[in-house]
Amino acid sequence: MTRVIHTGDTHVGYQQYNSPERRADFRRAFDAVIDDAIDADVDAVVHAGDLFHDRRPELQDLMAVLSALRRLDDAGIPFLAVVGNHEATRTGEWLDLFQETELATRLDDSPVPVGDVAFYGLDWVPESRRPELEYAFADHDATHAALVSHGLFTPFDFGEWDSETVLAEADVAFDAMLLGDNHAPDTAAVDGTWVTYCGSTERASASERDARGYNLITFDEGGVDIRRRSLDTRPFVFVSVELAPGEGLERVREQVRQHDLANAVCIVEITGEGEPVTPAAVEEAATEEGALIVRVTDRREMTEESDLGVTFADPDEAVRERVAELGLSTAARGIDETVRESKTADSNVREVVNERVSELLEEEPDAFTAAEDAGADDQRTSDGEQATDRPEEAPLLAESSDDDEAVTEPANDDTQGTMEEFR
């Protein structure tokens, strides 16, 4: 039997809402996964990409990851990983550095045995280069095989990389595909193989309402068993207020006071036909209740609009919506992120943009093609990651236990079963 933690999309270094506290939250979430791995004495931690939020992590974030990996190494637990789109560079990867220091193993087309499982890796690959992939993997002599990769795979929503093609053309018969990139945890069976997303370890978007966590996966004679475990992360509190005619700020304040906002990220959404409400006044009310960060979206027609038809109750949301409507190319969206949302210093923006454009011209020229369907991009978060507001009606595909959360919810004893039973 081999047990591993399958995690990914830790995005260490992400300074969400320009908040140093939120940046520290992403480091703490990664630490929590490592702590759980050591406490549970698993056989390996498998990371499915986007360990860091960007290609140039700052020193404090690098040191935090190194410290966590040292603790894992001291416990005798290997760290296996692939490279995600947020951290991929034209030259060397930080994962290569960790491998040189023997704190990590970068998975590729050769098997890395852990117990009775051979692990392989497939880094994130630009969509334009996927047709030329051959999915050639070296042989192994383990009982099981698992492929770790990063990308938006079918059959899940927004899938653009065909998991059936990968499994059919691969030289190795995989028992499982352990994936990252989609921040929503989900699991499906594809041609008799488990295909599973672990989800992100922190909320990178207000759309990611469900608890964050990772997968605990067991490979044994019975097949593959996937269970969900949650992490204790900073609470996001969502306050929805529908104002009746004549109601205004006091009604919003009343609704805000009904929630425990201590050290929380508070997301307030206002609808209805009531009086105009100033977002700053709502932010002040939530802050008085102890909220760390407050974001207000007033979705009513009465909010101020520009000639472009953009509402400015929440300026950040207004810009994101407008950018999503433009049908920009992948390159243009990346440049927008660098200029508008990243922590890149103003004095370095020109250099970073020039470098990124040069990389794309050399490696992914199709990135400069305008998007044909901007609507699909509306479902992504502001940092380019997949949103998690996806349906939860998928059938349960693994057994549940008293102390482990099942792969999908709600649990239903009539639909439980292992992969062997599913076949």
Phi, psi and omega in degrees: 000138178231127179243131179226153168268127176254112181229176180173176178050047177281335172048044178300132182102355181284116179265073184297139182058024183057031185253120175301327179295319179292324176300318177295328178300321181293324175293317182296323180296319177296317177302321182295322177297315179297318177301314180297321180298318180290317180297322182274352180053050179288169182276339178191157167251124182249118184252125187263032171101160186060050171299314176256160181279333180215178188284345183234070179297146181278165190303316183296328179285320175299315181296323179295317179293317178301318179298316180295318180293327177295318178299320179294318180294320178298331179275358179076025182250119181287150177247113181250137187206162171236170182264132178263175184292331182288333186250355184293134179232166180286333182256233182278157179253153176298329178299327177295321178297315179297326178291320179298328179272006177063030176257352182204163174234124176274116183286146178211213185277001176257144184288140171244107184282133171226111185061234180257026180235135173260120181259136177236161180228148175223103180300165173301135181235131177304145184304324183294340183258356183291326180301335182271356179291142181253348179053047179266120181235144180290155181293162176217166178237022179276167179288323182233162176220142180224138177253127178254129182209171182227121180163173179264098187263150167286156011267020184276161179306143179069011180297132179232002181233121190279109180293328178297320178296315180301312183291323182288323185269347181293144178287343183248141175274109184271139174277336183205148168246119182256112195245156170226168177117315174278122184282355177265124176293139180195157182215142177212161175257127180235111180052042177081009181241136173290132173236117190221139171258138179272343184078173181273162181265349174217158180282112178270358180204152177294343178285347182270078190277329184291162179301144177273159180178211182204175177257141168251116188243132178242128174253123178209192183298333180280355181117225184239128180241125184242126179231154184254133174235137184265155176251149177273095183250171180301133182290142168253124181249125183253119182245113178254126183234121175254114185270126174280163178307133180092344179272153182205227188301319183297325177293320178295315178303318181300316180292321179297319183293344181281355182248150173277106185254010183303115178060024183261160166269119186254123179249113182252128177239127184247129175226181176105197186239018184284193184285160176300143180232131179279122180307323181299324179291324177292317178301319179297319181296317180290324178296322178298333179273003174103005181295140177284315182223142179230132174233131184240130174237117177258107187269011184277156181296335186284351179292152183300135180235147176270179177296341179274357181078027181258130177274140186246023175299323174235098185303318180299314180294322180299315180294316180301316181296318181294318178297319180297328181285345188280346181064040184290158176288167177302317180297316182295320178295322178295320179292320177302317180297317181297315184287319192261326192239340185282171180270013178299129179296148182305323183291343182254357185301313182302315181297316182294317179296315179301317180296316182294318179297319178298318179299314182293321179299324183278320190258329187214070182300333180294346180295343181269003177278130181298144179294136179280331183230096181290340183300323180296327181289339179298338182276357180267157178280174185294338181264012175091004181265161183289134176289166185242015180275065181249156182298148182249024186272005182298144182293152178290131186241016177206156179291150177254166177218174184294328186248003178238139177279137182292167183300314178229157183237156000281156179290145180216112185301332182289341184247007181284153177169158177274174179299322181299321177291323181297322180296000000 
